[in-house]
Each structure stands twice: as structure tokens, then as C-alpha cells.
């Protein structure tokens, strides 16, 4: 795997995990406390003032993850995702998201002590939400990778020289050997006279 693909993969998974963590945090509280007034009071009591600026920062990471996912698919071309990549990517996303979520909630609990049952409720609902959001993140990454692969195929498709290539593997680099393009249909006719 090239350095560009490796970097794009790391940015893709990292940015998607950060976005999933914050989205899952919002959704977890939405499901744990369906009443808007009660949820607002809980968020104020537990020191969630940092969440708005963090959401803005994570939006940038999400944009980078989208771009990196497309770049990964574009660079990987026909190779795409190998068998088992879906499960590995989900486990990475869920691991980062669940660990970050538990850490956030424990720090919030230590900063503003509250009832333990509220913490358990938030953690229980939140971890399930993080698992679902991680699965959605994997699907989005896969879709964007496919879009990048299609873009690479479209850009390489119409050129006859590009279709008539062979790739010889040589270490970590590929050597592309161009063959002669297909013969034309015949000689070109002379230009038409310009009539004024």
C-alpha cells in the first residue's frame, strides 16, 4: 500500500471516528433523555458547554475524512477493500468511539458529580448508539471508497493507451508498460474548404 493510501486510510478512519464519537454523544443523550427540557437541564448540570465548539472542530475532521475516503479509493483503484476490511474498520471505529465516549462521560461525572444511575443510563444507551454510528461510518467510508474507485476508472477509461496497459510489480512500486494503441479505422480525409 502506498504512503498516500496509508495516510488517507488513517485520516479517513480517524476523522470518521471523531465525528462518530460526537454524533453518538448527541444521539445518546437524545435517546437517554427524550424530554427536551429534562435533557437540557441534564446537559447544563453535567458541564456540556464544551460540546458546541467541539462539534464545530469535529465537522472539519469529518470533511477531511470524507475527502480522505475518496482519495483512498482513488489511489487503491481496482484493489478496493480486501476481505475482512469492513469488520476491522468497524472494530477500529467502535473502539475509538466507545473509549472516547466512556472517557468523556467519566470526566464529566468527576467534574460535576451526579447520581450514578444517570451515568449508567447514559453509558448504556450511549455505547449502543456508538456501535450503530460506527456501523454507519463504515458504510459511509465504503461508499466513498467506491466513489473514488469509480472516479479513477472513469478517468482511466476512455484513453486507448490506458486500457492497453500491463502492470509489472517490482518491489513496492508498479511499472506501467504501454502497448501500441489500436489501429485507427483508416486514413483521415482532407479538411473541408471554408465557405464564406
Secondary structure, 3 states (H helix, E strand, C coil): CCHHHHHHHHHHHHHHHHHHHHHHHHHHHHHHCCCHHHHHHHHHHCCCCCHHHHHHHHHHHHHHHHHHHHHHHHHHHHHCCCCCHHHHHHHHHHHHHHHHHHHHHHHHHHHCCCCHHHHHHHHHHHHHHHHHHHHHHHHHHHHHHHHHHHHHHHHHHCCHHHHCEEEEEECCEEEEEECCCCCCCCCCCCCCCCCC
